[in-house]
């Protein structure tokens, strides 16, 4: 599939067909998700892939899937074949920018005008969605208002 076709076909899916997704497809999406830029090559992103049904239901509860069901979408978060949970560590970025090659002229860590850790993890999410389309799969995304949960 041409890249422009992948981009044009990407859309948020809120209902998934029954049936499995081959493990190889899930692993390929995960590998491609990790091929994103990171500020200063900080590499502060991590990816958790959840495929076990009971664990997917736990994640769906944290994402307040019940609210989507009430709106008529169905339990799309828990019923997907795999949940790709992109994570990011701000602390890793700060550690990287305290290394000698990243210090400012005064020998201090830069004053972060933009929290690039959020930009970078957004790129991770976009790669996940585009890789899913390339694999002939649908994807949706959801956020949480209680990340600690």
LOFI-750433 format. One line per field, with one value per atom (N, C-alpha, C): atom name; chain; x, y, z; residue number from 1. Coordinates in pm, whole numbers. Layout:
N
atome: [CA  ...];
chaine: [A  ...];
xx: [X  ...];
yy: [Y  ...];
zz: [Z  ...];
num: [NUM  ...];
% end
This chain:
149
atome: [N  CA  C  N  CA  C  N  CA  C  N  CA  C  N  CA  C  N  CA  C  N  CA  C  N  CA  C  N  CA  C  N  CA  C  N  CA  C  N  CA  C  N  CA  C  N  CA  C  N  CA  C  N  CA  C  N  CA  C  N  CA  C  N  CA  C  N  CA  C  N  CA  C  N  CA  C  N  CA  C  N  CA  C  N  CA  C  N  CA  C  N  CA  C  N  CA  C  N  CA  C  N  CA  C  N  CA  C  N  CA  C  N  CA  C  N  CA  C  N  CA  C  N  CA  C  N  CA  C  N  CA  C  N  CA  C  N  CA  C  N  CA  C  N  CA  C  N  CA  C  N  CA  C  N  CA  C  N  CA  C  N  CA  C  N  CA  C  N  CA  C  N  CA  C  N  CA  C  N  CA  C  N  CA  C  N  CA  C  N  CA  C  N  CA  C  N  CA  C  N  CA  C  N  CA  C  N  CA  C  N  CA  C  N  CA  C  N  CA  C  N  CA  C  N  CA  C  N  CA  C  N  CA  C  N  CA  C  N  CA  C  N  CA  C  N  CA  C  N  CA  C  N  CA  C  N  CA  C  N  CA  C  N  CA  C  N  CA  C  N  CA  C  N  CA  C  N  CA  C  N  CA  C  N  CA  C  N  CA  C  N  CA  C  N  CA  C  N  CA  C  N  CA  C  N  CA  C  N  CA  C  N  CA  C  N  CA  C  N  CA  C  N  CA  C  N  CA  C  N  CA  C  N  CA  C  N  CA  C  N  CA  C  N  CA  C  N  CA  C  N  CA  C  N  CA  C  N  CA  C  N  CA  C  N  CA  C  N  CA  C  N  CA  C  N  CA  C  N  CA  C  N  CA  C  N  CA  C  N  CA  C  N  CA  C  N  CA  C  N  CA  C  N  CA  C  N  CA  C  N  CA  C  N  CA  C  N  CA  C  N  CA  C  N  CA  C  N  CA  C  N  CA  C  N  CA  C  N  CA  C  N  CA  C  N  CA  C  N  CA  C  N  CA  C  N  CA  C  N  CA  C  N  CA  C  N  CA  C  N  CA  C  N  CA  C  N  CA  C  N  CA  C  N  CA  C  N  CA  C  N  CA  C  N  CA  C  N  CA  C  N  CA  C  N  CA  C  N  CA  C  N  CA  C  N  CA  C  N  CA  C];
chaine: [A  A  A  A  A  A  A  A  A  A  A  A  A  A  A  A  A  A  A  A  A  A  A  A  A  A  A  A  A  A  A  A  A  A  A  A  A  A  A  A  A  A  A  A  A  A  A  A  A  A  A  A  A  A  A  A  A  A  A  A  A  A  A  A  A  A  A  A  A  A  A  A  A  A  A  A  A  A  A  A  A  A  A  A  A  A  A  A  A  A  A  A  A  A  A  A  A  A  A  A  A  A  A  A  A  A  A  A  A  A  A  A  A  A  A  A  A  A  A  A  A  A  A  A  A  A  A  A  A  A  A  A  A  A  A  A  A  A  A  A  A  A  A  A  A  A  A  A  A  A  A  A  A  A  A  A  A  A  A  A  A  A  A  A  A  A  A  A  A  A  A  A  A  A  A  A  A  A  A  A  A  A  A  A  A  A  A  A  A  A  A  A  A  A  A  A  A  A  A  A  A  A  A  A  A  A  A  A  A  A  A  A  A  A  A  A  A  A  A  A  A  A  A  A  A  A  A  A  A  A  A  A  A  A  A  A  A  A  A  A  A  A  A  A  A  A  A  A  A  A  A  A  A  A  A  A  A  A  A  A  A  A  A  A  A  A  A  A  A  A  A  A  A  A  A  A  A  A  A  A  A  A  A  A  A  A  A  A  A  A  A  A  A  A  A  A  A  A  A  A  A  A  A  A  A  A  A  A  A  A  A  A  A  A  A  A  A  A  A  A  A  A  A  A  A  A  A  A  A  A  A  A  A  A  A  A  A  A  A  A  A  A  A  A  A  A  A  A  A  A  A  A  A  A  A  A  A  A  A  A  A  A  A  A  A  A  A  A  A  A  A  A  A  A  A  A  A  A  A  A  A  A  A  A  A  A  A  A  A  A  A  A  A  A  A  A  A  A  A  A  A  A  A  A  A  A  A  A  A  A  A  A  A  A  A  A  A  A  A  A  A  A  A  A  A  A  A  A  A  A  A  A  A  A  A  A  A  A  A  A  A  A  A  A  A  A  A];
xx: [84  0  89  58  133  111  213  202  84  63  -50  -183  -192  -314  -333  -223  -229  -281  -226  -266  -413  -455  -592  -693  -653  -745  -754  -661  -662  -786  -856  -970  -987  -1058  -1083  -1197  -1172  -1271  -1322  -1454  -1514  -1595  -1583  -1640  -1546  -1518  -1427  -1498  -1457  -1513  -1459  -1540  -1492  -1385  -1298  -1192  -1057  -963  -831  -745  -642  -537  -412  -344  -222  -119  -55  48  156  189  291  250  122  74  87  53  64  211  299  442  498  454  502  457  332  282  366  395  476  616  678  812  807  706  695  662  590  556  681  783  905  1000  965  1051  1008  1014  972  1087  1081  1184  1165  1273  1260  1359  1317  1400  1537  1641  1777  1808  1733  1745  1733  1638  1616  1559  1479  1421  1342  1258  1180  1046  1016  888  901  793  782  645  631  505  465  345  288  179  187  87  6  -125  -214  -303  -292  -374  -463  -432  -508  -645  -754  -889  -921  -887  -922  -843  -719  -636  -687  -734  -793  -916  -995  -1114  -1072  -962  -913  -870  -796  -754  -876  -972  -1095  -1169  -1170  -1237  -1167  -1032  -956  -986  -1007  -1038  -1186  -1261  -1404  -1484  -1460  -1531  -1682  -1728  -1872  -1937  -1866  -1919  -1937  -1845  -1859  -1977  -1992  -2105  -2236  -2244  -2365  -2395  -2292  -2312  -2345  -2346  -2384  -2270  -2148  -2033  -2005  -2053  -2019  -1886  -1851  -1729  -1603  -1575  -1466  -1327  -1311  -1178  -1141  -1235  -1205  -1212  -1285  -1303  -1203  -1116  -1014  -918  -847  -755  -633  -590  -472  -482  -441  -431  -283  -251  -115  -114  -47  -46  88  93  220  243  362  398  520  538  652  700  831  891  956  898  958  1097  1114  1243  1355  1327  1430  1477  1385  1422  1508  1471  1553  1693  1701  1834  1918  1855  1930  1981  1898  1936  2021  2062  2161  2297  2305  2433  2512  2645  2730  2697  2662  2637  2504  2421  2290  2276  2379  2370  2375  2311  2314  2450  2466  2596  2642  2548  2583  2605  2600  2621  2500  2382  2260  2167  2072  1970  1889  1847  1769  1638  1584  1450  1355  1281  1196  1080  1085  973  852  878  774  805  707  735  740  857  871  839  839  801  659  571  432  428  509  517  564  668  727  631  561  468  347  314  210  253  381  433  425  448  434  292  196  55  21  70  42  101  223  281  197  145  59  -62  -128  -249  -218  -108  -73  -28  45  88  -33  -135  -257  -325  -337  -396  -315  -183  -96  -116  -152  -175  -319  -398  -536  -629  -587  -664  -716  -813  -865  -802  -815  -765  -846  -847  -907  -811  -840  -755  -840  -788  -858  -752  -788  -698  -756  -680  -727  -715  -806  -794  -726  -692  -622  -506  -396  -286  -230  -236  -184  -263  -391  -474  -423];
yy: [-117  0  124  220  346  423  497  573  668  737  831  758  635  556  521  486  454  575  691  812  845  834  868  768  644  542  543  608  609  684  620  683  617  683  626  525  405  297  276  266  247  117  32  -103  -192  -308  -400  -529  -592  -722  -829  -934  -1050  -1120  -1185  -1258  -1215  -1300  -1272  -1193  -1138  -1071  -1152  -1191  -1271  -1201  -1278  -1224  -1151  -1202  -1138  -995  -974  -838  -746  -796  -715  -681  -779  -754  -655  -664  -570  -428  -412  -279  -226  -311  -268  -225  -302  -263  -128  -107  20  136  108  214  271  189  231  309  321  391  536  607  748  834  961  1051  1074  1117  1162  1276  1374  1492  1450  1491  1462  1313  1233  1088  1040  1100  1063  923  880  746  720  815  804  737  689  624  474  418  273  232  108  60  -67  -67  -185  -236  -363  -424  -522  -500  -581  -664  -795  -883  -976  -998  -1090  -1027  -1096  -1038  -976  -1042  -985  -858  -854  -733  -620  -655  -553  -492  -574  -521  -427  -459  -371  -236  -239  -115  -37  -107  -41  28  -32  31  161  160  282  391  348  443  482  435  465  422  299  244  250  237  239  366  476  601  592  527  507  416  312  220  295  382  462  553  595  678  596  463  377  319  334  284  137  78  -60  -66  -183  -198  -214  -113  -122  -127  -70  -69  -209  -276  -410  -517  -493  -596  -591  -494  -491  -609  -644  -758  -728  -604  -565  -417  -385  -245  -209  -103  -52  71  60  168  239  354  428  501  487  549  637  733  823  863  881  922  1058  1158  1291  1288  1207  1200  1155  1066  1021  1138  1224  1341  1437  1458  1546  1488  1357  1296  1314  1294  1307  1449  1547  1688  1743  1656  1694  1636  1566  1513  1626  1616  1726  1781  1694  1743  1816  1817  1883  2004  2033  2145  2278  2379  2510  2576  2699  2768  2789  2787  2805  2671  2561  2430  2373  2424  2378  2313  2236  2179  2292  2273  2376  2399  2518  2549  2498  2393  2328  2418  2481  2566  2483  2359  2267  2132  2065  1932  1827  1815  1728  1582  1540  1401  1375  1474  1457  1456  1536  1536  1399  1349  1222  1105  1101  991  1003  1126  1143  1082  1096  1032  880  828  684  640  714  681  687  787  798  680  639  522  397  381  266  266  380  388  366  423  405  261  202  63  -30  0  -81  -74  45  59  -20  -8  -78  -230  -278  -421  -461  -364  -394  -397  -332  -332  -193  -188  -61  -29  95  136  254  269  385  432  545  590  652  644  697  745  840  889  856  884  862  992  1012  1132  1101  974  932  840  897  813  719  757  669  540  543  422  322];
zz: [0  0  0  -83  -86  44  87  211  210  99  93  112  63  83  231  296  438  515  488  560  532  406  370  425  449  500  653  721  866  917  1008  1073  1209  1298  1430  1420  1465  1462  1604  1617  1749  1758  1657  1659  1579  1635  1569  1537  1429  1390  1484  1500  1575  1492  1558  1488  1541  1526  1579  1483  1539  1462  1484  1378  1395  1483  1569  1657  1578  1460  1378  1340  1315  1281  1401  1519  1641  1668  1651  1673  1572  1449  1346  1379  1421  1460  1576  1674  1789  1746  1654  1604  1534  1450  1378  1471  1576  1674  1739  1751  1817  1726  1599  1504  1489  1599  1599  1651  1618  1671  1820  1885  2024  2044  2119  2143  2195  2127  2171  2176  2104  2108  2252  2324  2464  2478  2381  2383  2511  2548  2670  2653  2533  2509  2535  2584  2600  2549  2512  2459  2533  2586  2650  2557  2522  2434  2518  2521  2603  2511  2522  2438  2520  2645  2729  2760  2732  2745  2881  2991  3121  3148  3104  3122  3032  2910  2822  2887  2956  3026  3138  3208  3313  3256  3145  3080  3033  2976  2928  3041  3159  3273  3311  3310  3341  3237  3113  3004  3002  3099  3111  2988  2948  2834  2853  2976  3000  2946  2950  2894  2742  2675  2530  2499  2581  2561  2578  2679  2700  2581  2510  2390  2267  2280  2169  2088  2135  2059  2080  2184  2213  2286  2338  2417  2331  2251  2154  2217  2335  2397  2446  2509  2562  2455  2347  2245  2130  2129  2023  2043  1940  1948  2036  2035  2114  2148  2268  2310  2310  2241  2240  2329  2441  2540  2532  2465  2459  2590  2643  2770  2748  2835  2822  2960  2972  3098  3081  3143  3142  3205  3308  3377  3284  3192  3097  3011  2970  2890  2972  3097  3181  3202  3224  3240  3114  2999  2872  2855  2891  2871  2985  3075  3175  3140  3028  2981  2914  2914  2868  2729  2635  2498  2484  2587  2579  2672  2750  2843  2768  2825  2761  2785  2739  2748  2892  2987  3128  3200  3125  3184  3256  3222  3287  3184  3234  3147  3084  2961  2893  2966  2949  2997  2888  2916  2816  2777  2660  2618  2574  2535  2490  2554  2614  2671  2559  2499  2381  2409  2534  2564  2518  2526  2478  2326  2263  2116  2068  2130  2088  2109  2221  2244  2151  2109  2007  1874  1842  1720  1731  1850  1872  1842  1894  1872  1723  1654  1511  1433  1470  1403  1427  1546  1575  1481  1470  1388  1240  1191  1050  1022  1115  1098  1097  1176  1176  1039  983  850  748  754  660  669  789  810  774  727  692  812  920  1044  1076  1164  1214  1348  1388  1519  1569  1697  1762  1869  1927  2036  2145  2264  2381  2478  2557  2662  2797  2900  3037  3115  3209  3292  3426  3447  3568  3527  3476  3430  3537  3662  3767  3776  3739  3744  3643];
num: [1  1  1  2  2  2  3  3  3  4  4  4  5  5  5  6  6  6  7  7  7  8  8  8  9  9  9  10  10  10  11  11  11  12  12  12  13  13  13  14  14  14  15  15  15  16  16  16  17  17  17  18  18  18  19  19  19  20  20  20  21  21  21  22  22  22  23  23  23  24  24  24  25  25  25  26  26  26  27  27  27  28  28  28  29  29  29  30  30  30  31  31  31  32  32  32  33  33  33  34  34  34  35  35  35  36  36  36  37  37  37  38  38  38  39  39  39  40  40  40  41  41  41  42  42  42  43  43  43  44  44  44  45  45  45  46  46  46  47  47  47  48  48  48  49  49  49  50  50  50  51  51  51  52  52  52  53  53  53  54  54  54  55  55  55  56  56  56  57  57  57  58  58  58  59  59  59  60  60  60  61  61  61  62  62  62  63  63  63  64  64  64  65  65  65  66  66  66  67  67  67  68  68  68  69  69  69  70  70  70  71  71  71  72  72  72  73  73  73  74  74  74  75  75  75  76  76  76  77  77  77  78  78  78  79  79  79  80  80  80  81  81  81  82  82  82  83  83  83  84  84  84  85  85  85  86  86  86  87  87  87  88  88  88  89  89  89  90  90  90  91  91  91  92  92  92  93  93  93  94  94  94  95  95  95  96  96  96  97  97  97  98  98  98  99  99  99  100  100  100  101  101  101  102  102  102  103  103  103  104  104  104  105  105  105  106  106  106  107  107  107  108  108  108  109  109  109  110  110  110  111  111  111  112  112  112  113  113  113  114  114  114  115  115  115  116  116  116  117  117  117  118  118  118  119  119  119  120  120  120  121  121  121  122  122  122  123  123  123  124  124  124  125  125  125  126  126  126  127  127  127  128  128  128  129  129  129  130  130  130  131  131  131  132  132  132  133  133  133  134  134  134  135  135  135  136  136  136  137  137  137  138  138  138  139  139  139  140  140  140  141  141  141  142  142  142  143  143  143  144  144  144  145  145  145  146  146  146  147  147  147  148  148  148  149  149  149];
% end
